[in-house]
Amino acid sequence: MSGPRVRTRLTLGDQARVASIGLRSRPLRATLSALGIAIGVAAIVAVLGLSSSSQAGLLAEIDRLGTNMLTAEAGRTLSGQDALLPLEAPARVSRIESVQQVAHTGTVGGVKVYRSPLIPPVNTNALQVKAVSLNLLPVVATSIAQGTWLNPATTTQPVAVLGALAAQRLGIDRVYTGLRIWAGGQWFYVSGILGPAMLAPEIDASVLIGYTAAQRYLDHTSIVRGDPAEGPATTIYVRAETSQVRAVQSLLARTVNPAAPNEVDVSQPSVALTVRAATAGAFNNLFLGLGVVALVVGAVGVANIMIISVLERRSEIGLRRALGATRGQIRSQFLVESIMLAAVGGMFGVAAGVLATVIYARTKQWAVVIPVEAWAGGIGAAILIGAVAGLLPAVRAARLSPTEALRTV
């Protein structure tokens, strides 16, 4: 009469419980080994999360500022000289049917800006002086941060408004009565400071004055039929109907300068910002590479602890083999143990990466975006690394014969 049938097949739950014993019996070693996996996964999740969040924030800012702004700038002539826009160019552009707003600026050449005449001439801070039309702010989607904007009276006087970066470089952080700067050998009173102009970064590094003041005090003058005239403009900012931006863009150069449209550079600033958002992740490749290195180091650590574990637990392996455990069960025990170790590290790494992304994105007031491929890929990579790192130790453990293993008991 035969005895009861012995069950030799372990379920996945049984294998997980057996494998967890090795981790729970050596918690410090397991924690340190999982740390390398956690650091690598956290780096990957944080880099992808921050990249996606920053792109989402930039695209949201572009939507807020509007994608319907075009610029037409004076380019180069065929001989390589700086081209000049016709004085009547802004008026011609405003007559295009789908154009909603037109503003313009004229760069005043050869004028240096200083905080005072005592500053060494070489310390120019790379600032420009621009004559501007009064409707500039709404067209370029910026506003006054401090003080007041120019008005019909101050455009005729030595009064200036500083771009955000210009104020920073001049060491001016507030506007007060009597505040002056030295520009082109002339004192100009500062009436205001602008906020950042994302769609027109050249405004940020500029000192803005009226066209009449530029003509009167800085000789920004053109001659029309023998008489001096204000100007010329060097950049024209255009707001078009959103649905007609492409059509207006195709007409802009020919409208600005019908005689030489090739001397006009036309662009759409929002497109440049969108490209910047799309390519922002290129710089993150370095950090992704560091995350992969950390994962490799973690894999080496997991493999190392599993090899040591096999050596230290030879008696356990021999006893289990003597009690009927098959080679496959021994192999799966150590392989599952390695995968569990890496998976735990991967989950903690994902949590750390998500937390870092949330904290940083909140400080920047970005929408928090964690791509699915970031956390899913992180955990998947951790499990794969655990399987690869634990394969050799598991095979070595399975090859031990019961008699050889029990010699260490």
C-alpha positions in Angstrom: 0.0 0.0 0.0 1.5 3.3 -1.0 1.7 6.2 1.4 0.3 9.8 0.9 1.5 11.7 -2.1 4.1 14.3 -1.3 3.5 17.8 -2.8 6.7 18.9 -4.4 5.4 21.9 -6.3 5.4 25.3 -4.5 3.0 28.0 -5.4 4.1 31.5 -6.2 2.9 32.7 -2.8 4.9 29.9 -1.1 8.0 30.9 -3.1 7.6 34.5 -2.1 7.3 33.6 1.6 10.3 31.5 1.5 12.3 34.1 -0.4 11.3 36.9 2.0 12.9 35.0 4.9 16.3 35.7 3.5 15.6 39.4 3.3 14.0 39.7 6.7 16.8 37.8 8.4 19.4 40.3 7.1 17.5 43.7 7.0 20.5 46.0 7.0 22.3 44.2 4.2 19.1 44.1 2.2 18.4 47.7 2.7 21.8 48.8 1.6 21.6 46.7 -1.5 18.2 48.0 -2.4 19.4 51.6 -1.9 21.4 51.6 -5.1 18.3 50.4 -7.1 16.2 53.1 -5.3 18.7 55.9 -6.1 18.8 55.0 -9.8 15.0 54.7 -10.1 14.5 57.9 -8.2 16.9 59.7 -10.5 15.2 58.5 -13.6 11.6 59.2 -12.3 12.6 62.7 -11.1 14.4 63.7 -14.3 11.5 62.6 -16.5 9.0 64.1 -14.1 10.7 67.4 -13.8 11.3 67.6 -17.6 7.6 66.8 -18.3 6.4 69.3 -15.6 8.7 72.1 -16.9 7.5 71.5 -20.4 3.9 71.6 -19.3 4.5 74.8 -17.4 6.2 76.4 -20.4 3.5 75.4 -22.8 0.8 76.7 -20.4 2.7 80.0 -20.2 2.9 80.1 -24.0 -0.9 79.6 -24.2 -1.4 82.4 -21.7 0.8 84.8 -23.6 -0.8 83.9 -26.9 0.6 82.2 -30.0 -0.5 84.9 -32.4 2.4 87.3 -32.0 4.8 87.8 -35.0 7.9 90.0 -35.2 9.5 91.6 -38.2 13.0 92.8 -37.7 15.6 94.6 -39.8 17.9 92.0 -41.2 20.9 92.3 -43.5 21.4 93.7 -47.0 22.9 91.7 -49.8 26.2 93.4 -49.1 26.1 92.3 -45.4 25.2 95.7 -44.0 22.5 96.3 -41.4 19.2 96.9 -43.2 16.8 99.7 -42.3 13.1 99.4 -42.1 11.0 102.1 -43.9 9.6 104.7 -41.5 6.1 104.0 -42.8 6.4 100.2 -42.2 4.3 100.1 -38.9 1.5 102.0 -40.6 1.5 99.7 -43.6 1.4 96.6 -41.4 -1.5 97.9 -39.4 -3.6 97.9 -42.7 -3.3 94.2 -43.1 -6.8 92.9 -42.7 -6.2 90.2 -40.1 -3.8 92.3 -38.0 -5.2 93.3 -34.6 -2.3 95.3 -32.9 1.0 96.7 -34.0 3.8 98.0 -31.8 7.4 98.8 -32.6 10.8 99.6 -31.1 13.8 101.3 -32.6 17.3 100.4 -31.3 19.3 103.5 -30.6 22.8 102.6 -31.8 26.0 103.5 -30.0 24.4 104.4 -26.7 25.8 103.0 -23.5 23.9 102.8 -20.2 25.4 103.2 -16.7 24.1 103.7 -13.2 26.1 106.9 -13.0 28.8 108.7 -15.1 31.4 107.5 -12.6 31.1 103.9 -13.7 34.1 102.7 -15.9 33.1 102.9 -19.6 33.9 99.2 -20.1 31.2 98.2 -17.7 28.3 98.5 -20.2 26.3 95.5 -18.9 25.4 94.8 -22.5 22.3 96.9 -22.3 20.5 98.6 -25.3 18.4 101.7 -25.5 15.2 101.3 -27.5 12.7 103.9 -28.6 9.2 102.4 -28.2 5.6 103.0 -29.2 3.2 103.6 -26.2 1.2 100.4 -26.9 4.1 98.1 -26.6 3.2 96.3 -23.3 -0.1 94.6 -24.3 1.3 93.6 -27.7 4.4 91.8 -26.2 2.3 90.5 -23.2 4.2 92.1 -20.4 3.4 94.7 -17.7 4.8 97.2 -15.3 6.2 95.6 -12.2 7.0 98.8 -10.4 6.3 102.5 -11.1 4.6 103.7 -14.2 4.8 103.2 -18.0 5.5 106.0 -20.5 2.8 108.4 -21.5 2.5 111.1 -24.2 4.2 113.6 -22.0 7.1 111.5 -20.8 7.9 110.2 -24.3 9.2 113.7 -25.1 11.3 114.0 -22.0 14.5 112.2 -20.7 12.4 109.5 -18.9 13.0 105.8 -19.2 11.5 102.5 -18.2 13.8 99.6 -17.5 13.4 96.0 -18.7 13.5 93.3 -16.0 17.0 92.2 -16.8 18.3 95.8 -17.3 17.1 96.8 -13.8 18.9 93.7 -12.4 22.1 94.5 -14.1 22.0 98.1 -13.1 21.4 97.1 -9.5 18.0 98.8 -9.3 15.3 96.8 -7.4 12.8 99.6 -6.8 11.6 102.9 -8.2 11.7 106.1 -6.2 11.4 109.8 -6.9 14.6 111.2 -8.4 16.0 107.8 -9.6 18.2 108.4 -12.6 20.5 106.5 -15.0 23.3 107.8 -17.3 22.6 107.0 -21.0 24.4 108.5 -24.0 26.0 111.3 -21.9 22.5 112.3 -20.6 20.6 111.7 -17.3 17.4 109.9 -17.8 14.8 109.6 -15.0 13.5 106.1 -14.3 9.7 105.9 -14.1 9.2 102.2 -14.0 10.5 98.6 -14.2 8.9 96.0 -16.4 8.1 92.4 -15.6 9.8 89.7 -17.7 8.7 89.7 -21.4 8.9 86.0 -22.4 7.9 86.5 -26.0 10.3 89.4 -26.4 13.4 88.7 -24.3 15.3 91.6 -26.1 13.0 93.9 -24.1 14.2 92.6 -20.8 17.8 93.8 -21.4 16.7 97.2 -22.7 16.2 100.7 -21.5 13.0 102.0 -23.1 12.3 105.6 -23.9 10.0 107.6 -26.2 10.7 108.2 -29.9 10.7 111.9 -29.4 13.1 111.7 -26.5 15.4 109.5 -28.5 15.4 112.0 -31.4 15.8 115.0 -29.1 18.5 113.6 -26.7 20.1 110.7 -28.4 20.0 111.7 -32.1 17.8 108.8 -33.2 16.7 110.6 -36.3 15.9 109.9 -39.9 15.8 112.5 -42.7 12.6 112.5 -44.9 12.6 114.9 -47.8 15.2 117.0 -46.0 13.5 117.2 -42.7 14.3 115.2 -39.5 11.8 112.5 -38.6 11.5 110.2 -35.6 12.8 106.7 -36.1 13.3 104.3 -37.8 11.8 101.2 -36.1 14.1 98.2 -36.0 11.5 95.6 -34.7 7.8 95.5 -35.4 5.5 93.4 -33.1 2.3 92.2 -34.6 -0.7 90.5 -33.0 -2.8 88.8 -35.7 -6.1 86.8 -35.6 -5.1 83.4 -34.3 -6.6 81.6 -37.3 -4.8 83.9 -39.7 -1.3 83.9 -38.2 0.2 81.9 -41.1 -1.4 84.1 -43.7 -0.2 87.3 -42.0 3.3 85.8 -41.6 3.5 85.2 -45.3 2.6 88.8 -46.1 4.6 90.5 -43.4 8.0 90.9 -45.1 6.6 92.2 -48.3 4.4 94.6 -46.4 7.2 95.9 -44.2 9.6 96.5 -47.0 8.1 96.0 -50.5 11.3 97.1 -52.2 13.5 94.5 -50.4 11.5 91.9 -48.5 14.6 89.7 -48.2 16.0 92.3 -45.7 13.2 91.6 -43.2 13.4 88.7 -40.7 10.0 87.4 -39.7 9.5 85.1 -36.8 6.9 83.7 -34.4 8.3 83.8 -30.9 5.9 81.2 -29.5 7.2 78.7 -32.0 10.8 79.2 -30.6 9.5 78.7 -27.1 7.6 75.5 -28.1 10.8 74.2 -29.7 12.7 75.0 -26.5 10.1 73.1 -24.5 10.4 70.1 -26.9 14.2 70.1 -26.7 14.5 70.8 -23.0 14.8 67.1 -22.4 18.1 66.9 -24.3 20.0 68.3 -21.4 18.4 65.7 -19.1 20.2 62.8 -21.0 23.2 63.4 -18.7 21.1 62.9 -15.6 19.3 59.9 -17.1 22.7 58.5 -17.8 23.7 59.0 -14.1 20.4 57.2 -13.1 21.3 54.3 -15.3 24.8 54.2 -13.7 23.2 54.1 -10.3 21.0 51.2 -11.5 24.0 49.3 -12.7 25.8 49.9 -9.4 22.6 48.7 -7.6 22.5 45.6 -9.8 26.1 44.8 -8.8 25.1 45.2 -5.2 22.2 42.9 -5.5 24.3 40.3 -7.3 26.9 40.6 -4.6 24.5 40.1 -1.7 22.9 37.1 -3.4 26.3 35.4 -4.0 27.2 36.0 -0.4 23.8 34.8 0.7 24.3 31.5 -1.2 27.7 31.0 0.4 26.3 31.8 3.9 23.2 29.6 3.5 24.8 26.4 2.2 23.6 24.5 5.2 20.0 25.8 4.6 20.3 24.8 0.9 21.6 21.3 1.9 18.8 20.8 4.5 16.1 21.8 2.0 17.6 19.5 -0.6 17.7 16.7 1.9 14.0 17.2 2.7 13.0 16.9 -0.9 13.4 20.4 -2.5 14.2 20.2 -6.1 16.9 22.1 -7.9 14.2 24.3 -9.6 12.7 25.2 -6.2 16.1 26.2 -4.8 16.8 28.2 -8.0 13.4 29.9 -7.9 13.9 30.7 -4.2 17.0 32.8 -4.7 15.8 34.3 -8.0 12.5 35.4 -6.4 14.5 36.8 -3.4 16.7 38.8 -5.8 13.6 40.1 -7.7 11.9 41.1 -4.5 14.9 42.9 -3.2 15.2 44.9 -6.5 11.4 45.5 -6.7 11.3 47.0 -3.2 14.2 49.3 -4.0 12.4 50.2 -7.3 9.1 51.1 -5.5 10.9 53.2 -2.9 12.8 54.9 -5.8 9.6 55.7 -7.6 8.1 57.2 -4.4 11.3 59.3 -3.9 11.3 60.5 -7.5 7.6 61.4 -7.4 8.0 63.3 -4.2 11.0 65.3 -5.5 9.1 66.1 -8.7 6.0 67.3 -6.7 8.1 69.5 -4.3 10.1 71.2 -7.1 7.2 71.6 -9.4 5.1 73.2 -6.7 7.9 75.7 -5.9 8.0 76.7 -9.6 4.2 76.7 -9.8 4.2 74.1 -12.6 1.6 71.4 -13.1 2.9 68.1 -11.8 3.3 65.6 -14.6 4.7 62.2 -14.0 4.9 60.2 -17.3 3.6 56.6 -17.1 6.9 55.4 -18.7 8.8 57.0 -15.8 7.3 55.1 -12.9 6.3 52.0 -14.8 9.7 51.9 -16.5 11.5 52.4 -13.2 9.8 49.5 -11.5 10.1 47.3 -14.6 13.8 48.1 -14.9 14.3 47.3 -11.2 12.5 43.9 -11.6 14.6 43.1 -14.7 17.8 44.1 -12.9 16.8 41.9 -10.0 16.2 38.9 -12.3 19.5 39.4 -14.2 21.5 40.0 -11.0 20.0 37.1 -9.2 20.2 34.6 -12.0 23.9 33.5 -11.5 23.6 33.1 -7.7 20.4 31.2 -8.1 22.0 28.8 -10.6 25.0 28.3 -8.3 22.7 27.6 -5.3 20.7 25.0 -7.4 23.8 23.2 -8.4 24.9 22.5 -4.8 24.4 18.8 -3.9 22.8 18.0 -0.5 25.9 16.2 0.7 28.3 19.0 -0.3 26.1 21.7 1.2 25.5 19.8 4.5 29.3 19.5 5.1 29.1 23.1 6.5 26.4 22.1 9.1 
